[in-house]
Amino acid sequence: MNKYLKVLILFWHTAILAELEYRLNFVIASITSILNLIGSIFGLFLFYNNNYQFNGWSWEQALIVLGIFTLLQGVSATFLIPNLSRIVRQVQLGTLDFVLLKPISSQFWLSFRTISLWGVTDILFGILLILYAGIKLKITIMSYLISLIPISFGIIILYSIWFMMGATSIWFVKIYNVTEVLRGFLEAGRYPMIAYPSIYRLFFTFIIPVAFLTTIPAETLLGRSSFSSIFISGILAFSLLIFSTYFWKFALRFYTSASS
């Protein structure tokens, strides 16, 4: 564990130094994040403009869901996308060989090799939006602490799905279109699941578990989620994490080395 922690610190230290060479990108990313957030809030506002609201969800409660979505979007941009998008490129170029030869878990290396500071703004804006809505709803500190559990499960679920998608590049090489489709499905997490028809709610719960990313953490924060929902989130998260590890090992059986 200590070895992996030291490697992780080294990875992120060098990545941050490299990112700081292009500081203007951070300003551009911040402006982009603000515009995206304004667009998302405006889209939500269109639903509530004429005294309409999602069944059982007030304006501030819906903002909680949007805030969690923005937070997860920032986590993806900071930690997941910079790393997992490289899997495709390394398979194409054959540089995956060098990763597999390293005396360290290849899944760990591919998942945490770098970070991007440009997603931090989404994380901050997501937290601010959650806090703003929380103040309006008078949410307690204990509720915030409890909500960290399903939010953490949501991050694990998101990582596992992205990693398995990246692993399929061993068979299909170019999977950019597939990842864009997945990204489109995950966009459904901007709104509470009640906003969608029943058939879509089933799809976003049992096929692509978007509900476990935003709606259930929001319900936990609002004190409306049962223990069973959080428990199921944990089971799903760690099941997908374990499955992603076995799926990666299975995929490597079909990897054709660039030197072979």
C-alpha positions as CSV (number, residue, x, y, z in Angstrom):
1,M,0.0,0.0,0.0
2,N,2.8,2.4,0.9
3,K,4.5,1.7,-2.4
4,Y,1.4,2.5,-4.4
5,L,0.8,5.7,-2.3
6,K,4.3,6.9,-3.1
7,V,3.9,6.1,-6.8
8,L,0.5,7.9,-6.8
9,I,2.1,11.1,-5.2
10,L,4.9,11.0,-7.8
11,F,2.4,10.6,-10.6
12,W,0.2,13.5,-9.5
13,H,3.1,15.7,-8.6
14,T,4.6,15.5,-12.1
15,A,1.2,15.8,-13.7
16,I,0.4,19.0,-11.8
17,L,3.8,20.5,-12.7
18,A,3.1,19.7,-16.4
19,E,-0.4,21.2,-16.2
20,L,0.8,24.4,-14.6
21,E,2.9,25.2,-17.7
22,Y,-0.4,26.1,-19.4
23,R,-2.1,28.3,-16.8
24,L,-4.2,30.1,-19.4
25,N,-6.0,26.7,-19.9
26,F,-7.2,26.9,-16.3
27,V,-8.9,30.3,-17.0
28,I,-10.5,29.0,-20.1
29,A,-11.7,25.8,-18.3
30,S,-13.1,28.0,-15.5
31,I,-15.1,30.1,-18.0
32,T,-16.3,27.0,-19.8
33,S,-17.4,25.5,-16.5
34,I,-19.3,28.6,-15.5
35,L,-21.1,28.7,-18.9
36,N,-21.9,25.0,-18.7
37,L,-23.3,25.5,-15.2
38,I,-25.4,28.5,-16.2
39,G,-26.7,26.5,-19.2
40,S,-27.6,23.6,-16.9
41,I,-29.4,25.9,-14.3
42,F,-31.2,27.6,-17.1
43,G,-32.4,24.2,-18.5
44,L,-33.7,23.3,-15.1
45,F,-35.3,26.7,-14.7
46,L,-37.3,26.1,-17.8
47,F,-39.1,23.2,-16.0
48,Y,-39.8,25.3,-12.9
49,N,-40.6,28.6,-14.7
50,N,-44.4,28.2,-14.6
51,N,-44.8,26.8,-11.1
52,Y,-44.1,23.3,-12.5
53,Q,-41.9,21.0,-10.5
54,F,-40.8,17.4,-10.7
55,N,-43.0,15.2,-8.5
56,G,-41.7,15.5,-5.0
57,W,-38.7,17.7,-5.9
58,S,-38.7,21.4,-5.2
59,W,-36.4,23.9,-7.0
60,E,-33.7,23.7,-4.4
61,Q,-33.9,19.9,-4.1
62,A,-33.4,19.6,-7.9
63,L,-30.4,22.0,-7.6
64,I,-28.9,19.4,-5.2
65,V,-29.1,16.8,-8.0
66,L,-27.5,19.2,-10.5
67,G,-24.8,20.0,-8.0
68,I,-23.9,16.4,-7.5
69,F,-23.9,15.9,-11.2
70,T,-21.6,18.8,-11.7
71,L,-19.3,17.5,-8.9
72,L,-19.1,14.1,-10.6
73,Q,-18.5,15.7,-14.0
74,G,-15.5,17.5,-12.4
75,V,-14.2,14.2,-10.9
76,S,-14.5,12.6,-14.3
77,A,-12.6,15.5,-16.0
78,T,-9.9,15.6,-13.4
79,F,-9.2,11.9,-12.7
80,L,-11.0,9.6,-15.1
81,I,-11.1,11.0,-18.6
82,P,-7.3,12.0,-18.7
83,N,-6.3,8.5,-17.8
84,L,-8.9,6.2,-19.3
85,S,-8.9,7.9,-22.7
86,R,-5.2,7.0,-22.9
87,I,-6.0,3.3,-22.9
88,V,-7.3,3.6,-26.5
89,R,-4.3,5.6,-27.6
90,Q,-1.9,3.1,-26.0
91,V,-3.6,0.2,-27.7
92,Q,-3.4,1.9,-31.0
93,L,0.3,2.9,-30.7
94,G,1.3,-0.4,-29.0
95,T,2.7,1.5,-26.0
96,L,0.5,-0.6,-23.7
97,D,3.4,-3.1,-23.8
98,F,5.5,-0.8,-21.7
99,V,2.7,-0.5,-19.1
100,L,2.3,-4.3,-18.8
101,L,6.0,-4.7,-18.2
102,K,6.2,-2.4,-15.3
103,P,6.4,-3.9,-11.7
104,I,3.0,-2.4,-10.8
105,S,-0.6,-3.2,-11.4
106,S,-1.4,-2.2,-15.0
107,Q,-5.0,-1.2,-14.0
108,F,-3.6,1.1,-11.3
109,W,-1.1,2.7,-13.7
110,L,-3.7,3.3,-16.4
111,S,-6.3,4.6,-13.9
112,F,-4.1,7.0,-11.9
113,R,-1.1,7.9,-14.1
114,T,-2.2,11.6,-14.5
115,I,-4.7,14.2,-13.4
116,S,-6.0,17.3,-15.1
117,L,-6.5,20.5,-13.1
118,W,-9.1,21.8,-15.6
119,G,-11.9,19.7,-14.0
120,V,-11.3,21.2,-10.5
121,T,-13.6,24.1,-11.4
122,D,-16.5,21.8,-11.9
123,I,-15.8,20.2,-8.6
124,L,-15.8,23.5,-6.8
125,F,-18.9,24.8,-8.6
126,G,-20.7,21.5,-7.8
127,I,-19.9,21.8,-4.1
128,L,-20.9,25.5,-4.1
129,L,-24.2,24.7,-5.7
130,I,-24.9,21.9,-3.2
131,L,-24.0,24.2,-0.3
132,Y,-26.2,27.0,-1.7
133,A,-29.2,24.7,-2.0
134,G,-28.4,23.1,1.3
135,I,-28.5,26.4,3.1
136,K,-31.9,27.2,1.6
137,L,-33.2,23.7,2.7
138,K,-31.4,24.0,6.1
139,I,-29.6,20.7,5.6
140,T,-27.5,19.6,8.7
141,I,-23.8,18.8,8.7
142,M,-24.6,15.2,9.6
143,S,-26.6,14.9,6.4
144,Y,-23.7,16.1,4.4
145,L,-21.4,13.6,6.0
146,I,-23.8,10.7,5.4
147,S,-24.3,11.8,1.8
148,L,-20.5,11.3,1.2
149,I,-21.1,7.6,1.4
150,P,-23.4,7.2,-1.7
151,I,-21.4,10.0,-3.5
152,S,-18.3,7.9,-3.0
153,F,-20.1,4.8,-4.3
154,G,-21.2,6.9,-7.3
155,I,-17.6,7.8,-8.1
156,I,-16.6,4.1,-7.9
157,I,-19.5,3.1,-10.2
158,L,-18.5,5.9,-12.7
159,Y,-14.9,4.8,-12.7
160,S,-15.7,1.1,-13.1
161,I,-18.0,1.8,-16.1
162,W,-15.4,4.1,-17.8
163,F,-12.6,1.6,-17.2
164,M,-14.5,-1.3,-18.7
165,M,-15.4,0.9,-21.7
166,G,-11.7,1.7,-22.1
167,A,-10.8,-2.0,-21.8
168,T,-13.0,-2.8,-24.8
169,S,-10.5,-0.9,-27.0
170,I,-8.4,-4.1,-27.0
171,W,-11.0,-5.7,-29.2
172,F,-12.4,-2.6,-31.1
173,V,-9.4,-0.2,-30.9
174,K,-11.4,2.9,-31.8
175,I,-14.2,3.3,-29.3
176,Y,-14.6,7.1,-29.2
177,N,-18.2,7.0,-30.5
178,V,-19.1,4.4,-27.9
179,T,-17.8,6.6,-25.1
180,E,-19.7,9.6,-26.4
181,V,-22.9,7.5,-26.3
182,L,-22.1,6.6,-22.7
183,R,-21.4,10.2,-21.9
184,G,-24.8,11.1,-23.4
185,F,-26.6,8.5,-21.2
186,L,-24.8,9.9,-18.1
187,E,-26.1,13.3,-18.9
188,A,-29.5,12.1,-17.7
189,G,-28.1,12.4,-14.2
190,R,-28.6,16.2,-14.4
191,Y,-32.2,15.8,-13.3
192,P,-34.0,13.6,-10.7
193,M,-35.0,10.2,-12.1
194,I,-38.7,11.1,-11.5
195,A,-38.4,13.6,-14.4
196,Y,-38.3,10.6,-16.8
197,P,-41.0,8.2,-17.9
198,S,-41.1,4.8,-16.1
199,I,-39.4,2.9,-18.8
200,Y,-36.5,5.3,-18.8
201,R,-36.2,5.2,-15.0
202,L,-35.9,1.4,-15.2
203,F,-33.2,1.8,-17.9
204,F,-31.2,4.4,-15.9
205,T,-31.5,2.3,-12.7
206,F,-30.9,-1.3,-13.8
207,I,-29.1,-1.0,-17.2
208,I,-27.0,2.1,-16.9
209,P,-27.1,3.0,-13.2
210,V,-27.4,6.7,-13.5
211,A,-29.8,6.9,-10.6
212,F,-27.0,5.7,-8.2
213,L,-24.8,8.5,-9.4
214,T,-26.9,11.5,-8.6
215,T,-30.5,10.9,-7.5
216,I,-29.8,8.5,-4.6
217,P,-27.0,10.6,-3.2
218,A,-29.3,13.6,-3.4
219,E,-32.1,11.7,-1.6
220,T,-29.6,10.7,1.1
221,L,-28.6,14.3,1.6
222,L,-32.2,15.3,1.8
223,G,-32.9,12.5,4.3
224,R,-35.3,10.8,2.0
225,S,-33.2,7.7,1.1
226,S,-33.5,4.4,2.9
227,F,-30.6,2.4,4.3
228,S,-31.4,-0.3,1.7
229,S,-30.8,2.2,-1.2
230,I,-27.4,3.1,0.2
231,F,-26.6,-0.6,0.8
232,I,-27.5,-1.5,-2.8
233,S,-25.4,1.4,-4.0
234,G,-22.4,0.0,-2.1
235,I,-23.0,-3.6,-3.4
236,L,-23.3,-2.3,-7.0
237,A,-20.2,-0.1,-6.6
238,F,-17.9,-2.8,-5.3
239,S,-19.3,-5.5,-7.6
240,L,-18.6,-3.3,-10.6
241,L,-15.1,-2.5,-9.3
242,I,-14.2,-6.2,-8.8
243,F,-15.8,-7.0,-12.1
244,S,-13.7,-4.3,-13.9
245,T,-10.6,-5.9,-12.5
246,Y,-11.5,-9.4,-13.8
247,F,-12.8,-7.9,-17.1
248,W,-9.4,-6.2,-17.6
249,K,-7.5,-9.4,-17.0
250,F,-9.9,-11.2,-19.4
251,A,-9.4,-8.5,-22.0
252,L,-5.6,-8.8,-21.8
253,R,-5.8,-12.4,-23.0
254,F,-6.8,-11.0,-26.4
255,Y,-4.2,-8.2,-26.5
256,T,-1.7,-8.6,-29.3
257,S,1.6,-7.1,-28.3
258,A,3.1,-4.6,-30.6
259,S,6.3,-6.6,-30.5
260,S,4.7,-9.9,-31.3
